[in-house]
Amino acid sequence: MDETKHGAWMSPSAGLASLLGKFSDAARKYRVEWWILVAGAAIILAVALMTLVPSLFTSYDPVAQGVGPQMAAPSAQHIMGTDNLGRDVNARMVYGARTILGVAIAASLLSALIGIPLGLISGFAGNWLDKVLSLVMDSVYSFPGLILAIAFAAMLGPGVINITVAVSVVYIPTYFRLVRGQTLQIKEELYVEAARAIGARKSVILAKYIFPNVIATVVVVFSLNVADAIMTEAALSYIGLGLPAGIPDWGMDLSMGKKFLPSGVWWMITYPGLMIMTLALGFTMLGEGLSEILNPRLQEY
Amino acid sequence: MRRILRYVGGRLLLTVPMVFVLLTMVFVVLRVMPGDPVSAMLGGHAPQAVIDKKKAELGLDKPILAQYVDYLGQLARGDLGDSMILKEKVSKPISDKLPATIELTLCGLVVCLGLGVPLGVRAARKRRTGHDFGIRLYANVVYCIPVFWMGLMLQMIFGVFLDAFPIAGRVGSRVVSGEFDRTGFYIIDTLFSGNFEALGDVLYHLVLPAFTLGITLSGVFVRLTRANMLDVLKSDYVLASRARGVPERAVVYGHALKNALIPIITMLGLQFSALLAGAILTETTFSWPGMGRLLLERIYLRDYPTIQGIIVVYALFVSFVSLIVDVVYAIIDPRVRL
């Protein structure tokens, strides 16, 4: 089942078929990993459903104040209680999913869109450009990402687009380093040399011979990256750098709940945190499961 | 020894480009984005003449490139410059707050390793049993808990409901702050002055923040220790020492763990920046007067030189730690040639 990994160019349908084949093989071969993957996917689907059809999960408006008493403990009416403005916590959780999931996925996509091409070019070219890019990316990579994200978020000001950009800055080097490393390896392969020998243009070699072989690892890293981005987004809005006040957001709810913690209002901080954790766990499990199945040689680091 | 010193010198030189890259990014972003120290200071309604005068005073009217060259020159002389908002050197608040952050980070690290390594060893020894499964579950769940939420939950359970630990600050109000002028590291200061009551209070305040930081990061170390121990336990010398009748504890902790520690130390260097990032969030949650809170305060004031200074200090701190890790690595593993 390994010949596809370093195999030459594949047509998309053949690629898909081999991927599906891998998955059904995997279900038999890696029992535990398979269930981890399924559980992760289930969590993500449930949250995705929340973002698409929130009315399935709650009948309250997440921003309407005074739909219940202020800071009421969970009850049959408000299953997760109400916050200091009398808003329904459950409704805020359901509608907040949209923000965090959207920002985390958009930020990871943005990082991938910048990091992957740069990594491909850098690894393929291997000249001064490679040296400069590697230096910049390594510097950013070794620095605590959150601090950079804080600096960018604070400078850009609150807003959904701004926080997405701030989060994505952190993860560009992740993709860059991964793709660059793989490109360095793959460009020495015989089939790349063969392509070069028959006179394929550099852009063709990059797009059709190197990129498809890099992408399997990128998928795994993307999933783990979204998990991380979820926590970065939550951290930024917890600090108060994230979003304007009108948008329901888990991180912001946590920082609100923090103020009422000394009076024992546990429901305002318990549920947002649980949601962040569960969603991040979903993407981590999906990524781990995928990594076992797509790259069976990369066991546990 | 000379070999190591030579290596240290080379590595120190390598930190220069890293600091340079980060500094350049922050420098440009600060100046290109909306908001500046003058409007943060004077508010939006000051007359244009006053704003211009103030800007000229701070050197903000010059082109960015000129400001940048000036700043680098200053930095090359080891001077972080003056704050643009407050009448103080940039180094002053940093040297005030840095010890608090280092103290928190190191205590968090101790908790992290103290939990992560033994749990990882245990999971590896009891491979494919309930213990193993439970510990791996712990590692994965803990890895996905946001640091600040962990802090809030610990505050809620141990601070509010059980009322067992304080949830804010570095010391209680009963301890005189004059005690802490010497180094700013409260543990060291109280030890030096022999004031054990104050030391107890300092440690008491450290418990929740350190565990917050330590628990959330221990997941990585559980997984890493487990994976390495599994490899090492399969090796011939472990089999040989078991065959010789060496007690199981001595085999696991004496022979196997020592060898499994090497990749763990490498990981420590890599995880240190995660630890610093976690420390910022822990500081916010526990009202801990450290570098993270300083950074946030000064970002709102648009105090450019102080923000730049903080970034420089963080970058130096990270590279310093990774240097120490490399040297330790070379010392404990004689196969590594620096």
Boltz contact constraints between the chains, C-beta under 6 A:
constraints:
  - contact:
      token1: [A, 135]
      token2: [B, 17]
      max_distance: 6.0
  - contact:
      token1: [A, 136]
      token2: [B, 21]
      max_distance: 6.0
  - contact:
      token1: [A, 139]
      token2: [B, 18]
      max_distance: 6.0
  - contact:
      token1: [A, 139]
      token2: [B, 21]
      max_distance: 6.0
  - contact:
      token1: [A, 139]
      token2: [B, 22]
      max_distance: 6.0
  - contact:
      token1: [A, 142]
      token2: [B, 318]
      max_distance: 6.0
  - contact:
      token1: [A, 143]
      token2: [B, 22]
      max_distance: 6.0
  - contact:
      token1: [A, 143]
      token2: [B, 315]
      max_distance: 6.0
  - contact:
      token1: [A, 144]
      token2: [B, 273]
      max_distance: 6.0
  - contact:
      token1: [A, 144]
      token2: [B, 276]
      max_distance: 6.0
  - contact:
      token1: [A, 144]
      token2: [B, 277]
      max_distance: 6.0
  - contact:
      token1: [A, 146]
      token2: [B, 277]
      max_distance: 6.0
  - contact:
      token1: [A, 151]
      token2: [B, 26]
      max_distance: 6.0
  - contact:
      token1: [A, 154]
      token2: [B, 299]
      max_distance: 6.0
  - contact:
      token1: [A, 155]
      token2: [B, 29]
      max_distance: 6.0
  - contact:
      token1: [A, 155]
      token2: [B, 33]
      max_distance: 6.0
  - contact:
      token1: [A, 231]
      token2: [B, 146]
      max_distance: 6.0
  - contact:
      token1: [A, 234]
      token2: [B, 146]
      max_distance: 6.0
  - contact:
      token1: [A, 235]
      token2: [B, 281]
      max_distance: 6.0
  - contact:
      token1: [A, 238]
      token2: [B, 148]
      max_distance: 6.0
  - contact:
      token1: [A, 239]
      token2: [B, 284]
      max_distance: 6.0
  - contact:
      token1: [A, 261]
      token2: [B, 156]
      max_distance: 6.0
  - contact:
      token1: [A, 264]
      token2: [B, 160]
      max_distance: 6.0
  - contact:
      token1: [A, 266]
      token2: [B, 156]
      max_distance: 6.0
  - contact:
      token1: [A, 269]
      token2: [B, 152]
      max_distance: 6.0
  - contact:
      token1: [A, 273]
      token2: [B, 149]
      max_distance: 6.0
  - contact:
      token1: [A, 276]
      token2: [B, 146]
      max_distance: 6.0
  - contact:
      token1: [A, 277]
      token2: [B, 144]
      max_distance: 6.0
  - contact:
      token1: [A, 277]
      token2: [B, 145]
      max_distance: 6.0
  - contact:
      token1: [A, 280]
      token2: [B, 144]
      max_distance: 6.0
  - contact:
      token1: [A, 281]
      token2: [B, 144]
      max_distance: 6.0
  - contact:
      token1: [A, 284]
      token2: [B, 144]
      max_distance: 6.0
  - contact:
      token1: [A, 300]
      token2: [B, 227]
      max_distance: 6.0
  - contact:
      token1: [A, 301]
      token2: [B, 227]
      max_distance: 6.0
